[in-house]
Amino acid sequence: NTLDCIPEKFMMKHPYDDNITLDIAEEASKLLGISTDQLFETYGQFFVVWCHRTNYVSMMKVIGSNLFNFLSNLNALHAHLSMAFNGMKPPEFQCMPSDDPQKFYLHYYSCRENLCGIAIGATREAARSLFNRRISISIISKTVDNSRYANRHHIVFEICDLGYADIKLARAESISLELNSNIPVQMNGYSSDSSDHQSHINYVNPKIFSRIFPFHIIFDQELIIKRVGIGLYRRLPGLNVNEKPRLDAFFECLKPPVKLCKRSIKSYQNNDFILQCKDESSTVSGMFQLKGEMVQLENGCNYMFICSPVVEKLTDLQNRGLFISDIPLHDMTRELLLLNEQRLAEFQLSKQLEETTAQLQATSVALEMEKVKADNLLHSMLPPLVSDRLRNGDKVEAGEYEHASIMFSDIVGFTTICSQCRPMDVVQFLNSLYVKFDKLTNVHEVYKVETIGDAYMVVGGLPEPCANHAEKVARMALSMVDCAVQVSSPSDNKPLRIRIGIHSGPVVAGVVGTKMPRYCLFGDTVNTASRMESHGLPSTIHISETCYKHLKGKGFRMQSRGKVSIKGKGLMNTYFVLRECQRSINLDEDPLRKKSEARVPSMVAQTGVDDKLPVTSNCLSVVPWKPPNEQNQCTIL
């Protein structure tokens, strides 16, 4: 969807603006490399095919016996559909015969200028699929009909019969008729030689006729009303035939939208008419309308409008002051009115169901998005493996892990920072630091356990065990040291320094509590890692001998610190991690370390370490630790 005005989804029974149709057609024609007229013509053909796939084809097959009659009565089908589809503005068709029985003219009226291609494609496909005829359609003229109250585009088509569309589907008698030159097959709806064998005796007097047809009007060429049915007398008490009332004084023509006159009545004699009463006391919803046919009587000087009141719903009877008893028994309006009431109820139910389905689909998409958000939030609080089991209602048992690496870090001088700064400044600076650390956990595939104050705890090797847990945590520590110097202390604006301690060993992990559950680690490994951090030095990564053995031979440059007295542990051999050579992660994935590249040469120069080893340019490092009395040489392991 490249146009903002075009909705992503459409509903069948909802009206849309015509500009949306034209915008879609324009974009589709560009995409397909055809003109919009060709696109509309193809759409017209498809529309008839689509009607065959639905229940509309049953109505289309009984409209007329040939194409002429089908198009002549198509307006009635549109009027029927307009009762169900609010806002429908269908075109209007009027067929006129010609001297050639294989040819007739189709007058097409529409308030839309550019959609005549749909009529061409639909007419050609209807002739093929409904009547097995192959036709040619050509445009004779294009004008604007100014004789109507609302100007409409008027296009005249010439339709010629070219024979059967599929000779295999033709009936034997049809073929014989076509091959017999004496009895031509006609397209214009009129039979060739017809004679009237009916009796000319008048069996019905005017009184009985007025009772049988309570809604009829007889008028002359000057529109002077001669006689009306008893139903109209009751509805129009001001109508007095003796006063020679005019038809256009009491009624206006809604369909076709023309002025009532002899010329317009004769021109549209093949169409159905809808006349609306000019009763100013009636409300818009109660306007009295009559629908019927204009018939020219034998003398040629008079016309009869034989009609029925237009009612679509039972409420229309009340609004127009009518009753079902006012409609004659032979008039199918009675049955259609009750049937339409049921159909409208089913239509409203179907429309509500379609709207509800669309809302459910939108709600389902929104629910899925919210589920993703909830999962992301849950995964940020608990490991995904654990949170998924909790969400499924499974019990998460505590697990023992033989091999894991735990890291603690804290901020050097955090107490001083808190005493010299506002609490809000401390929170903001901690947030900016921990957001960077959190991104690093995704890069190095380690799990953040918790943060308490300035303490940041990370573990590698659980809840999904892995063999390189110590390497992942060590890389995380190197990135954290480099990342911390990019954050300034709110107290003195100097680069921040952190202490990091790492220890490897067995741990027990599990979910503790049911309200605000947490994934906690237990065991001596946790205490030892905390001691490594508390006994470390600023801007260093202090590791135990067990962690040292895991990192040995993995491309890390480490330096021995010697034996250190650890609270609660006694003397322990500890080490510092200085750098990693041949890093396994890409700097593009970890943009926070890029600035360290420029600092590596200067740091190495300060250590006095032999740099003949193949140290890559993307190595990260920390300043080696120098004992008070001697210079310890670091080792590449």
FIDRENTOR-844113 format. One line per 8 residues: their letters; for each residue x, y, z of C-alpha. Coordinates in Angstrom, 2 decimals, padded with zeros to 5 digits, always signed. Example, Ala and Ser with C-alpha at 12.3 -4.5 7.8 and 13.67 -1.06 7.14 Angstrom:
AS	+012.30 -004.50 +007.80 | +013.67 -001.06 +007.14 $
END
This chain:
NTLDCIPE	+000.00 +000.00 +000.00 | +001.82 +003.09 -001.27 | -001.18 +005.41 -000.86 | -002.22 +006.48 +002.62 | -005.84 +006.94 +001.56 | -006.27 +003.26 +000.61 | -007.22 +001.03 +003.55 | -005.33 -002.22 +004.11 $
KFMMKHPY	-008.51 -004.31 +004.31 | -011.91 -004.02 +002.66 | -015.31 -005.30 +003.75 | -017.82 -006.38 +001.11 | -020.88 -004.60 +002.42 | -019.25 -001.30 +003.36 | -019.37 +001.70 +000.97 | -016.07 +003.35 +000.03 $
DDNITLDI	-015.20 +006.60 -001.69 | -014.93 +006.49 -005.49 | -011.49 +008.09 -005.33 | -010.18 +004.95 -003.63 | -011.36 +002.87 -006.61 | -009.71 +005.23 -009.08 | -006.45 +005.33 -007.08 | -006.30 +001.53 -006.94 $
AEEASKLL	-007.04 +001.29 -010.66 | -004.33 +003.82 -011.51 | -001.70 +002.02 -009.42 | -002.74 -001.39 -010.78 | -002.62 -000.19 -014.39 | +000.92 +001.11 -013.85 | +001.95 -002.17 -012.30 | +000.42 -004.28 -015.09 $
GISTDQLF	+001.46 -001.95 -017.90 | -002.06 -001.51 -019.30 | -004.49 +001.38 -019.57 | -007.17 +001.98 -016.94 | -009.87 +001.33 -019.58 | -008.41 -002.11 -020.23 | -008.21 -002.72 -016.49 | -011.86 -001.77 -015.93 $
ETYGQFFV	-012.97 -003.89 -018.89 | -011.14 -006.91 -017.45 | -012.64 -006.19 -014.06 | -016.13 -006.11 -015.62 | -015.56 -009.57 -017.06 | -014.30 -010.84 -013.71 | -017.29 -009.32 -011.92 | -019.70 -011.46 -013.95 $
VWCHRTNY	-017.52 -014.53 -013.27 | -017.62 -013.69 -009.56 | -021.42 -013.40 -009.71 | -021.51 -016.93 -011.13 | -019.66 -018.14 -008.03 | -022.26 -016.57 -005.73 | -026.01 -016.71 -005.38 | -026.46 -013.72 -007.69 $
VSMMKVIG	-026.26 -015.95 -010.77 | -029.70 -017.42 -009.99 | -031.21 -013.93 -010.27 | -029.24 -013.09 -013.41 | -030.47 -016.17 -015.27 | -034.15 -015.24 -014.90 | -033.92 -011.54 -015.75 | -034.38 -011.95 -019.51 $
SNLFNFLS	-034.51 -014.55 -022.27 | -031.92 -012.75 -024.37 | -029.30 -010.05 -023.97 | -031.68 -007.26 -024.99 | -034.25 -008.16 -022.35 | -031.52 -008.85 -019.81 | -030.02 -005.36 -020.12 | -033.48 -003.74 -020.29 $
NLNALHAH	-034.44 -005.24 -016.92 | -031.07 -004.88 -015.25 | -032.21 -001.66 -013.59 | -034.74 -003.65 -011.56 | -031.96 -005.85 -010.21 | -029.96 -002.77 -009.25 | -033.00 -001.32 -007.49 | -033.36 -004.55 -005.55 $
LSMAFNGM	-029.69 -004.55 -004.52 | -029.77 -000.90 -003.52 | -032.15 -001.86 -000.71 | -029.41 -003.97 +000.85 | -026.33 -001.92 -000.08 | -026.67 +001.56 +001.35 | -025.04 +004.32 -000.70 | -025.14 +002.27 -003.90 $
KPPEFQCM	-025.17 +004.45 -007.04 | -025.70 +002.00 -009.91 | -025.61 +002.93 -013.59 | -028.78 +002.97 -015.68 | -029.33 +000.97 -018.87 | -031.80 +001.62 -021.67 | -031.95 -000.59 -024.75 | -033.26 +000.68 -028.09 $
PSDDPQKF	-033.92 -001.62 -031.07 | -032.59 -001.02 -034.56 | -033.71 -001.97 -038.06 | -031.13 -004.74 -038.08 | -032.43 -007.66 -035.95 | -028.82 -008.62 -035.11 | -028.06 -005.21 -033.66 | -029.37 -002.91 -030.93 $
YLHYYSCR	-028.24 +000.19 -029.04 | -027.48 +000.38 -025.36 | -027.80 +003.77 -023.65 | -025.59 +003.83 -020.58 | -026.10 +006.53 -017.92 | -023.75 +006.95 -014.97 | -022.68 +009.64 -012.54 | -019.14 +008.27 -012.86 $
ENLCGIAI	-017.22 +009.28 -015.94 | -014.40 +006.74 -016.17 | -016.08 +003.41 -015.39 | -017.73 +002.64 -018.73 | -015.08 -000.03 -019.31 | -016.71 -002.09 -016.57 | -020.01 -002.01 -018.47 | -018.26 -003.15 -021.68 $
GATREAAR	-016.49 -006.07 -020.02 | -019.53 -007.12 -017.98 | -021.87 -007.00 -021.00 | -019.50 -009.06 -023.15 | -019.06 -011.68 -020.42 | -022.80 -011.78 -019.62 | -023.58 -012.43 -023.30 | -021.06 -015.28 -023.38 $
SLFNRRIS	-021.82 -016.96 -020.05 | -025.61 -016.44 -019.86 | -026.68 -016.63 -023.52 | -023.70 -018.25 -025.29 | -023.41 -015.30 -027.66 | -020.32 -013.62 -029.02 | -020.87 -009.89 -029.44 | -019.01 -006.77 -030.48 $
ISIISKTV	-019.40 -003.52 -028.56 | -018.43 -000.13 -029.94 | -018.95 +003.37 -028.58 | -021.04 +005.59 -030.84 | -021.26 +008.75 -028.78 | -020.32 +010.25 -025.42 | -022.35 +013.16 -024.08 | -023.69 +014.60 -020.86 $
DNSRYANR	-027.42 +014.23 -020.32 | -028.68 +017.71 -019.41 | -032.36 +016.79 -019.46 | -032.14 +015.38 -015.96 | -032.15 +017.05 -012.59 | -028.68 +015.64 -011.96 | -026.38 +015.60 -014.99 | -025.13 +012.16 -015.89 $
HHIVFEIC	-022.62 +010.88 -018.42 | -024.47 +009.38 -021.36 | -022.70 +006.81 -023.55 | -024.34 +005.01 -026.46 | -023.00 +001.55 -027.34 | -023.72 -000.39 -030.51 | -023.99 -004.11 -029.77 | -023.83 -006.59 -032.65 $
DLGYADIK	-024.39 -010.34 -032.50 | -021.48 -012.35 -033.96 | -022.90 -015.82 -033.40 | -022.42 -018.52 -030.82 | -019.60 -018.18 -028.33 | -019.29 -021.98 -028.12 | -020.97 -023.97 -030.88 | -020.79 -027.13 -028.76 $
LARAESIS	-023.15 -025.61 -026.20 | -025.77 -024.55 -028.76 | -029.07 -026.46 -028.92 | -029.98 -028.28 -032.13 | -033.17 -026.26 -032.64 | -031.24 -023.02 -032.11 | -028.81 -024.00 -034.82 | -031.60 -024.89 -037.20 $
LELNSNIP	-033.26 -021.55 -036.56 | -030.03 -019.74 -037.25 | -029.38 -021.67 -040.43 | -032.92 -021.00 -041.67 | -032.75 -017.63 -043.39 | -036.51 -017.27 -043.28 | -036.62 -017.16 -039.46 | -033.71 -014.99 -038.26 $
VQMNGYSS	-032.57 -014.97 -034.64 | -033.16 -011.49 -033.30 | -031.21 -009.64 -030.65 | -033.52 -006.67 -030.11 | -036.15 -008.45 -028.01 | -038.98 -008.16 -030.51 | -040.57 -011.04 -032.39 | -040.74 -010.83 -036.18 $
DSSDHQSH	-044.37 -011.42 -037.16 | -046.79 -011.14 -034.24 | -050.54 -010.71 -034.48 | -053.05 -009.94 -031.75 | -055.63 -012.72 -031.46 | -057.19 -011.37 -028.25 | -060.82 -010.37 -028.04 | -061.60 -006.65 -028.14 $
INYVNPKI	-064.58 -006.92 -025.83 | -064.25 -004.78 -022.67 | -065.03 -007.10 -019.76 | -063.93 -004.77 -016.90 | -065.76 -001.56 -016.04 | -063.79 +001.41 -014.53 | -065.07 +000.80 -010.99 | -063.87 -002.80 -010.86 $
FSRIFPFH	-060.59 -001.83 -012.54 | -059.97 +000.86 -009.90 | -060.55 -001.68 -007.14 | -058.31 -004.31 -008.70 | -055.56 -001.75 -009.37 | -055.96 +000.77 -006.53 | -052.75 +002.53 -007.53 | -052.94 +003.65 -011.14 $
IIFDQELI	-053.10 +006.97 -012.94 | -054.51 +007.68 -016.42 | -053.45 +010.98 -017.99 | -053.29 +012.53 -021.44 | -050.42 +013.98 -023.45 | -050.76 +017.31 -021.61 | -050.31 +015.44 -018.27 | -053.94 +016.15 -017.29 $
IKRVGIGL	-055.05 +013.40 -014.89 | -058.19 +011.62 -016.12 | -058.57 +008.87 -013.53 | -056.82 +007.46 -010.48 | -057.26 +004.31 -008.39 | -059.13 +004.28 -005.09 | -055.85 +003.85 -003.20 | -054.59 +007.17 -004.50 $
YRRLPGLN	-057.89 +008.89 -003.68 | -057.46 +007.90 -000.06 | -053.82 +008.96 +000.03 | -054.33 +012.21 -001.91 | -057.58 +013.77 -000.65 | -056.80 +017.05 -002.46 | -056.89 +015.34 -005.85 | -060.07 +016.19 -007.76 $
VNEKPRLD	-060.28 +014.90 -011.33 | -063.00 +017.41 -012.20 | -060.52 +020.25 -011.66 | -058.22 +018.83 -014.35 | -055.17 +018.45 -012.15 | -051.77 +018.01 -013.77 | -049.59 +015.00 -013.04 | -046.47 +017.13 -012.51 $
AFFECLKP	-048.37 +019.24 -009.97 | -048.74 +016.28 -007.62 | -045.70 +014.15 -008.53 | -042.09 +014.48 -009.53 | -040.11 +011.80 -011.35 | -037.26 +010.26 -009.36 | -036.42 +007.46 -011.75 | -035.42 +008.15 -014.36 $
PVKLCKRS	-034.47 +011.58 -012.99 | -036.17 +013.54 -015.76 | -038.85 +016.17 -015.93 | -042.32 +014.79 -016.51 | -043.32 +015.51 -020.09 | -044.57 +013.67 -023.15 | -041.08 +013.42 -024.66 | -039.38 +011.96 -021.57 $
IKSYQNND	-042.22 +009.49 -020.92 | -042.05 +008.23 -024.49 | -038.25 +008.05 -024.48 | -038.08 +005.99 -021.29 | -041.23 +003.96 -021.87 | -039.25 +000.70 -021.62 | -037.95 +001.66 -018.16 | -039.65 +001.50 -014.82 $
FILQCKDE	-040.71 +004.84 -013.31 | -040.70 +006.03 -009.70 | -042.89 +009.03 -008.95 | -042.73 +010.85 -005.62 | -045.62 +012.80 -004.18 | -045.07 +016.53 -003.72 | -046.61 +016.55 -000.27 | -044.83 +019.27 +001.68 $
SSTVSGMF	-046.40 +018.09 +004.94 | -044.65 +014.72 +004.63 | -041.27 +014.16 +006.20 | -038.33 +012.91 +004.20 | -038.76 +009.40 +005.61 | -042.48 +009.49 +004.85 | -042.37 +010.63 +001.22 | -045.01 +008.71 -000.72 $
QLKGEMVQ	-043.53 +007.03 -003.79 | -045.06 +004.96 -006.58 | -043.16 +002.53 -008.78 | -044.56 +001.12 -011.98 | -044.74 +001.12 -015.75 | -045.87 +003.75 -018.26 | -048.24 +002.22 -020.82 | -049.51 +004.04 -023.90 $
LENGCNYM	-053.19 +003.29 -024.41 | -054.73 +002.25 -027.72 | -055.90 +005.69 -028.79 | -052.33 +007.00 -028.52 | -053.48 +010.14 -026.72 | -053.52 +008.76 -023.18 | -051.04 +007.02 -020.90 | -051.61 +004.83 -017.88 $
FICSPVVE	-049.15 +004.62 -015.02 | -049.93 +001.30 -013.37 | -047.99 +001.11 -010.16 | -047.61 +000.06 -006.54 | -046.39 +002.01 -003.51 | -042.65 +001.78 -002.82 | -042.14 +000.13 +000.55 | -038.93 -001.63 +001.57 $
KLTDLQNR	-039.61 -002.24 +005.27 | -042.62 -002.53 +007.50 | -041.73 +000.83 +009.01 | -042.18 +002.38 +005.55 | -045.86 +001.44 +005.66 | -046.29 +003.39 +008.90 | -044.28 +006.36 +007.64 | -046.38 +006.57 +004.49 $
GLFISDIP	-049.72 +006.00 +006.23 | -050.32 +002.68 +004.49 | -051.37 -000.81 +005.54 | -050.80 -004.21 +004.01 | -054.54 -004.32 +003.26 | -054.08 -001.34 +000.91 | -051.95 -003.53 -001.36 | -054.06 -005.72 -003.67 $
LHDMTREL	-053.97 -009.47 -003.19 | -052.46 -010.15 -006.61 | -049.60 -007.74 -005.95 | -046.42 -009.56 -004.94 | -045.44 -006.50 -002.88 | -047.11 -008.16 +000.11 | -044.87 -011.23 +000.01 | -041.77 -009.27 -001.03 $
LLLNEQRL	-042.26 -006.84 +001.85 | -042.33 -009.61 +004.45 | -039.54 -011.49 +002.71 | -037.41 -008.36 +002.50 | -037.95 -007.71 +006.21 | -036.51 -011.13 +006.97 | -033.71 -010.65 +004.46 | -032.77 -007.29 +005.95 $
AEFQLSKQ	-032.55 -008.89 +009.38 | -030.27 -011.59 +007.96 | -028.26 -008.94 +006.09 | -027.72 -006.90 +009.25 | -026.69 -010.05 +011.08 | -024.27 -010.95 +008.29 | -022.87 -007.42 +008.27 | -022.41 -007.45 +012.04 $
LEETTAQL	-020.75 -010.85 +011.76 | -018.34 -009.54 +009.11 | -017.53 -006.46 +011.19 | -017.09 -008.60 +014.30 | -014.80 -010.96 +012.37 | -012.70 -008.02 +011.18 | -012.53 -006.68 +014.74 | -011.55 -010.12 +016.04 $
QATSVALE	-008.80 -010.36 +013.44 | -007.50 -006.91 +014.41 | -007.78 -007.84 +018.08 | -005.94 -011.10 +017.41 | -003.08 -009.22 +015.74 | -002.97 -006.70 +018.60 | -003.09 -009.55 +021.11 | -000.21 -011.28 +019.38 $
MEKVKADN	+001.81 -008.04 +019.50 | +001.02 -007.64 +023.18 | +002.01 -011.27 +023.74 | +005.37 -010.59 +022.12 | +005.81 -007.55 +024.36 | +004.86 -009.60 +027.42 | +007.26 -012.37 +026.41 | +010.07 -009.88 +025.90 $
LLHSMLPP	+009.36 -008.36 +029.30 | +009.22 -011.79 +030.93 | +012.43 -012.88 +029.20 | +014.15 -009.75 +030.52 | +013.22 -010.79 +034.07 | +013.77 -014.55 +033.81 | +015.71 -016.78 +031.42 | +013.59 -017.65 +028.36 $
LVSDRLRN	+013.81 -021.37 +029.09 | +012.52 -020.82 +032.62 | +009.88 -018.20 +031.75 | +008.40 -020.38 +028.99 | +007.96 -023.26 +031.43 | +006.35 -020.98 +034.00 | +003.98 -019.55 +031.40 | +002.92 -023.06 +030.41 $
GDKVEAGE	+002.10 -023.81 +034.04 | +005.02 -026.21 +034.53 | +006.90 -026.34 +037.79 | +010.53 -025.23 +037.55 | +012.70 -027.39 +039.72 | +016.00 -026.09 +041.05 | +018.93 -027.41 +039.02 | +022.53 -028.23 +039.87 $
YEHASIMF	+025.13 -027.04 +037.42 | +028.64 -028.48 +037.73 | +030.29 -025.84 +035.59 | +029.38 -022.16 +035.55 | +031.14 -018.82 +035.78 | +029.84 -015.94 +037.89 | +030.88 -012.31 +037.63 | +030.32 -009.45 +040.05 $
SDIVGFTT	+031.14 -005.80 +039.40 | +030.83 -002.63 +041.43 | +031.59 +001.06 +040.90 | +034.68 +002.51 +042.50 | +033.77 +005.39 +044.82 | +030.03 +004.82 +044.55 | +029.44 +005.88 +048.16 | +031.17 +009.20 +047.52 $
ICSQCRPM	+029.14 +009.72 +044.36 | +025.89 +009.14 +046.24 | +026.86 +011.59 +048.98 | +027.78 +014.38 +046.54 | +024.95 +014.07 +043.99 | +021.18 +014.22 +043.97 | +019.42 +010.85 +044.05 | +017.84 +011.53 +040.65 $
DVVQFLNS	+021.28 +012.15 +039.11 | +022.55 +008.89 +040.60 | +019.62 +006.97 +039.19 | +020.05 +008.48 +035.73 | +023.76 +007.76 +035.62 | +023.25 +004.16 +036.82 | +020.57 +003.67 +034.19 | +022.81 +004.95 +031.39 $
LYVKFDKL	+025.56 +002.55 +032.54 | +023.38 -000.51 +033.02 | +021.61 -000.02 +029.69 | +025.03 -000.39 +028.03 | +025.81 -003.44 +030.16 | +022.46 -005.02 +029.30 | +023.18 -004.72 +025.59 | +026.51 -006.45 +026.13 $
TNVHEVYK	+024.79 -009.46 +027.70 | +023.04 -010.12 +024.38 | +026.30 -009.78 +022.46 | +028.24 -012.20 +024.69 | +025.32 -014.57 +025.38 | +025.44 -014.40 +029.16 | +022.58 -014.05 +031.62 | +022.15 -011.00 +033.83 $
VETIGDAY	+021.07 -012.24 +037.26 | +020.39 -008.98 +039.10 | +021.57 -005.50 +040.04 | +021.67 -004.32 +043.65 | +022.80 -000.74 +044.00 | +026.04 -000.50 +042.09 | +026.55 -004.27 +042.01 | +026.00 -005.99 +038.64 $
MVVGGLPE	+025.84 -009.81 +038.57 | +026.23 -011.96 +035.46 | +026.48 -015.73 +034.99 | +027.59 -017.89 +032.09 | +026.79 -021.55 +031.52 | +023.20 -021.58 +032.76 | +020.31 -022.09 +032.51 | +021.58 -023.61 +029.24 $
PCANHAEK	+024.93 -025.30 +029.98 | +027.86 -024.55 +027.69 | +031.55 -025.48 +027.67 | +032.90 -021.94 +027.08 | +031.06 -020.25 +029.98 | +034.28 -018.75 +031.39 | +035.28 -017.29 +028.03 | +031.89 -015.63 +027.57 $
VARMALSM	+032.00 -014.06 +031.04 | +035.60 -012.90 +030.54 | +034.70 -011.21 +027.25 | +031.75 -009.61 +028.97 | +034.06 -008.28 +031.71 | +036.52 -006.82 +029.18 | +033.67 -005.05 +027.39 | +032.28 -003.70 +030.67 $
VDCAVQVS	+035.64 -002.18 +031.69 | +035.95 -000.48 +028.32 | +032.30 +000.61 +028.39 | +032.52 +002.10 +031.89 | +035.16 +004.69 +030.91 | +032.69 +006.08 +028.38 | +030.34 +007.08 +031.25 | +031.25 +010.11 +033.36 $
SPSDNKPL	+030.78 +010.28 +037.10 | +028.08 +012.80 +038.05 | +030.21 +014.03 +040.94 | +033.43 +015.05 +039.13 | +032.72 +014.26 +035.43 | +035.69 +011.90 +035.33 | +035.53 +008.54 +033.52 | +033.97 +005.85 +035.64 $
RIRIGIHS	+036.01 +002.96 +037.03 | +034.68 -000.42 +038.04 | +035.97 -003.52 +039.83 | +035.18 -006.96 +038.46 | +035.57 -010.40 +040.01 | +035.02 -013.80 +038.38 | +034.97 -017.33 +039.76 | +034.03 -020.66 +038.14 $
GPVVAGVV	+032.50 -023.65 +039.86 | +029.30 -025.54 +040.67 | +026.09 -023.67 +041.51 | +022.45 -024.39 +042.26 | +019.92 -022.25 +040.37 | +016.16 -021.99 +040.62 | +013.12 -019.74 +040.80 | +012.39 -018.38 +044.26 $
GTKMPRYC	+008.95 -017.13 +045.28 | +005.61 -016.83 +043.48 | +005.14 -013.06 +043.74 | +007.77 -011.22 +041.69 | +009.69 -014.51 +041.16 | +013.43 -014.31 +040.67 | +015.98 -016.67 +039.21 | +018.54 -016.98 +041.99 $
LFGDTVNT	+021.93 -018.67 +042.29 | +023.18 -020.44 +045.43 | +026.44 -021.99 +046.45 | +030.00 -021.26 +047.45 | +030.79 -020.21 +043.87 | +028.58 -017.17 +044.30 | +030.36 -016.13 +047.53 | +033.81 -016.67 +046.02 $
ASRMESHG	+032.96 -014.58 +042.93 | +031.77 -011.80 +045.25 | +035.06 -011.99 +047.17 | +037.01 -011.74 +043.89 | +035.21 -008.48 +043.18 | +035.58 -006.98 +046.66 | +039.31 -007.84 +046.82 | +039.98 -006.59 +043.29 $
LPSTIHIS	+041.51 -003.33 +042.17 | +039.94 -000.44 +040.22 | +039.67 -001.01 +036.46 | +040.82 -004.63 +036.78 | +039.26 -008.06 +036.24 | +040.16 -010.22 +039.24 | +039.71 -013.97 +038.72 | +040.20 -017.08 +040.81 $
ETCYKHLK	+042.58 -019.92 +040.00 | +039.64 -022.11 +038.92 | +038.55 -019.51 +036.39 | +042.17 -019.12 +035.32 | +042.32 -022.82 +034.42 | +039.19 -022.50 +032.30 | +040.67 -019.56 +030.38 | +044.12 -021.09 +030.00 $
GKGFRMQS	+044.94 -021.72 +026.37 | +041.89 -019.78 +025.13 | +043.75 -016.70 +023.85 | +043.50 -014.49 +026.92 | +046.48 -012.54 +028.27 | +046.50 -012.90 +032.04 | +048.82 -011.85 +034.86 | +049.35 -013.59 +038.15 $
RGKVSIKG	+048.66 -011.58 +041.27 | +050.11 -014.19 +043.62 | +048.60 -015.36 +046.84 | +045.97 -013.03 +048.24 | +044.23 -013.31 +051.59 | +040.54 -013.62 +050.81 | +038.02 -013.06 +053.59 | +036.46 -016.37 +054.60 $
KGLMNTYF	+038.71 -018.31 +052.20 | +042.27 -017.73 +053.34 | +045.15 -017.47 +050.89 | +044.17 -017.97 +047.24 | +046.14 -017.78 +044.02 | +044.40 -015.13 +041.90 | +044.96 -013.56 +038.50 | +044.11 -010.54 +036.42 $
VLRECQRS	+042.68 -010.75 +032.90 | +044.42 -008.13 +030.80 | +043.14 -008.68 +027.29 | +041.91 -011.15 +024.74 | +043.67 -011.79 +021.47 | +041.83 -013.14 +018.45 | +038.45 -011.95 +019.67 | +035.50 -014.08 +018.58 $
INLDEDPL	+032.94 -011.26 +018.30 | +032.58 -008.56 +015.69 | +032.98 -004.93 +016.57 | +029.89 -004.16 +014.49 | +027.88 -006.17 +017.00 | +029.46 -004.35 +019.92 | +029.80 -000.68 +018.97 | +030.55 +000.30 +022.59 $
RKKSEARV	+034.07 -001.12 +022.30 | +035.15 +000.63 +019.11 | +036.84 +003.45 +020.96 | +039.16 +000.98 +022.64 | +041.06 +000.29 +019.45 | +042.87 +003.59 +019.64 | +043.87 +003.01 +023.30 | +045.38 -000.46 +022.92 $
PSMVAQTG	+048.88 +000.60 +021.71 | +049.31 +003.13 +024.52 | +048.18 +000.64 +027.16 | +050.52 -002.03 +025.88 | +053.36 +000.41 +025.86 | +052.88 +001.11 +029.58 | +053.13 -002.55 +030.60 | +056.58 -003.36 +029.35 $
VDDKLPVT	+055.23 -006.66 +028.10 | +056.71 -008.48 +025.18 | +054.45 -007.67 +022.23 | +056.02 -010.07 +019.75 | +052.92 -012.25 +019.98 | +050.32 -011.93 +017.18 | +048.05 -009.44 +018.90 | +045.22 -008.37 +016.60 $
SNCLSVVP	+044.20 -004.74 +016.24 | +040.83 -005.36 +017.84 | +042.19 -006.66 +021.13 | +040.73 -005.22 +024.32 | +042.92 -004.71 +027.34 | +043.15 -003.32 +030.82 | +046.25 -001.86 +032.49 | +048.26 -004.75 +033.99 $
WKPPNEQN	+048.64 -004.84 +037.74 | +052.06 -003.95 +039.13 | +052.96 -005.29 +042.56 | +054.45 -002.75 +045.00 | +058.02 -004.15 +044.91 | +058.40 -005.91 +041.59 | +057.19 -006.00 +038.03 | +055.28 -009.24 +037.32 $
QCTIL	+055.48 -010.44 +033.74 | +052.13 -011.37 +032.27 | +051.67 -014.59 +030.34 | +049.82 -015.31 +027.13 | +047.64 -018.35 +027.68 $
END
